[in-house]
Amino acid sequence: MVGQNQSSTHPPLLPTTEEDTVNRLRLLRSRRVGVMTYRRLLAEHGSAASALDALPDIARAAGVANYQTCPAAVVMAEIKAGRAAGARLICEGKPGYPTSLLDIADAPPMFWTIGQTDLLARPMIALVGARNASSLGTRMAKRLAEELTEAGFVVVSGLARGIDTAAHHGALTGGTIAVQAGGVDVIYPAENTQLAHDIGKNGLRLSEMPMGLQPQARHFPARNRIISGLSQAVVVVEAAAKSGSLITARNALDQARDVLAVPGHPLDARAAGCNMLIRDGAILVRNAADIIESLQSVAPQVAEIPRPPAPAPVRPLRDTAALHAEILARLGPAPVAEDQLLRDIAAPATAVAPVIVDLELDGKIVRQAGGLLSRSV
């Protein structure tokens, strides 16, 4: 059963005290500590408290003077804000953390939630697409969402305009999860304020970002990896040839998730991305039955078949720092294709992709349309 599945790409965490949870949150919120660095620090030092003690020396050795870890008062203020908003912090290794996220290397160590957390234990499918969606596209997304929830699936999306909004509306009574780019208490876009409140009551909103954080452009690619990571499959309803929805589809492929797409007219730019995905092997979707049929061979066994243990190798922090430096050295203001960067570095995509996300979150590199990367100016 789901609660008994102990397999993970990360070592299982022991039950933590409230003090340890505060220390883990301090470590994760400390400057220059992304998800992968957080895990390496825990692996190397054994506890969040020890990692916090070691961080200033590690930063000094890397040439960063006067480094200070995230103060306890900052984290306590975040926890207080979470309680005031009615949010719950779910930590990896504790009850309620979704097993689907344990499959991905850069899973969030913890995230805030508002709403029905039991939805995280049900099978999930992501519906994503264009913000400037057509009337036909939004109708299709809403209908797919309605039919998928009737079949027992939870619909995951990003609370954005267009396709995301339609998907959440269609799944609101049956089960929907909105993954937010900013703090879970920050509604963006403002026009979805009522929808967000409804999801908070009948569905679930979640975010790995600190409470109160306003979303910025670099937060959205990180959010997309959670949308695909939660889901068994990602369905793209409408997407331009260069769009965030294709980034989500790319994440899904990297995470060994199924990618499906609704075809569109060849002359409609909003369908170009979907048509490209289908050309490249994505499953064509005409209705929810196509989605369910594609998952039939795996969906019934998801909660019952234990995966063999496969602990992920931990890269030493010095190696990670060297990889950070190499990526930054190869990037400049002119955009470079991510595939070309991977070839230049000659390292596995599974090792480089999480580091790129860390650098994005730290604001050092910018992801542009079409899978291009550039160094922040």
ABEGO torsion letter per residue (X at the ends): XAAABABBABBBBBBBBAAAAAAAAAAAABBGBBAAAAAAAAAAAGBAAAAAAAAAAAAAAAGBBGBBBBBAAAAAAAAAAAAAAGBBBBBBGBBGBBAAAAABAABBABBBBBEBAAAAABBBBBBBEBABBBAAAAAAAAAAAAAAAAAGBBBBBAGBBEAAAAAAAAAAAAEBBBBBABBAABBOBAAAAAAAAAAAAABBBBBABBBGBBBBAAAAAAAAAAAAAABABBBBABBBABBAAAAAAAAAAAAGBBBBBBBBBAABAAAAAAAAAAAAGBBBBABAAAAAAAAAAAAAAAAABBBBBBBBBBBBAAAAAAAAAAAAAABBABBBBAAAAAAAAGBBAAAAAAAAAAAAAAGABBBBBGGBBBBBX
